[in-house]
């Protein structure tokens, strides 16, 4: 049985992945689409200084609490950095790392010339014109140059909402 952890990008919550999760679960997969803890605090946000660290710790906590192993960890947009941080802390628990249409970190956590302790890495680029198209083009290039598996999805960057079946199909291909 394949287990996915789908990390929501930006200030979105796990609820945005309900349809993607439903598609994956319909194929017998287990899916965790958590909302980050900053949404549970009064005021609803973490400080800018600790958002990344908080999100990494939230995801690490989920993996440890549920005793997950061999998971497919999916970072959407800005949570690619979160996924990288989790992979660095728990490499033995991550079976595959997936970046969906987000910038690849330039701080050494991933990208061309840098290694992550996870062998299987995939980059999925949403190719329909969107606000983020120009920002993700360098990441798509880095992913290909690094030898990562690479897929294109003819959808906007909101593929989790606009085309959940297509995004789920790509994630199932990875499994």
URSUL-V661409 format. One record per backbone hydrogen bond with DSSP energy under -0.5 kcal/mol. NH is the residue of the N-H (numbers start at 1). CO is the residue of the C=O. If there is no record, write none. Layout:
# URSUL-V661409
nh | co
NH | CO
NH | CO
This chain:
# URSUL-V661409
nh | co
4 | 30
5 | 72
6 | 32
7 | 5
7 | 74
8 | 6
8 | 34
12 | 9
16 | 13
17 | 14
18 | 15
21 | 17
22 | 18
23 | 19
24 | 20
25 | 21
26 | 22
27 | 23
27 | 24
28 | 25
29 | 24
30 | 2
32 | 4
39 | 36
40 | 37
41 | 37
44 | 41
50 | 47
51 | 47
54 | 50
55 | 51
56 | 52
57 | 53
58 | 54
59 | 55
60 | 56
61 | 57
62 | 58
63 | 59
64 | 60
65 | 61
66 | 62
67 | 64
68 | 63
71 | 93
72 | 3
73 | 71
73 | 96
74 | 5
74 | 72
75 | 73
75 | 98
76 | 7
76 | 74
77 | 75
77 | 100
79 | 76
80 | 77
81 | 78
83 | 79
84 | 80
85 | 81
86 | 82
87 | 83
88 | 84
89 | 85
90 | 86
93 | 90
94 | 90
94 | 91
95 | 71
95 | 93
96 | 71
97 | 120
98 | 73
99 | 122
100 | 75
100 | 98
101 | 99
101 | 124
114 | 111
121 | 119
122 | 97
123 | 149
124 | 99
125 | 123
125 | 151
126 | 124
127 | 125
127 | 153
128 | 153
128 | 155
133 | 130
136 | 132
137 | 133
138 | 134
140 | 136
141 | 137
142 | 138
143 | 139
144 | 140
145 | 141
146 | 142
147 | 144
148 | 143
149 | 121
151 | 123
153 | 125
155 | 153
159 | 156
161 | 158
162 | 158
163 | 159
167 | 163
168 | 164
169 | 165
170 | 166
171 | 167
172 | 168
173 | 169
174 | 170
175 | 171
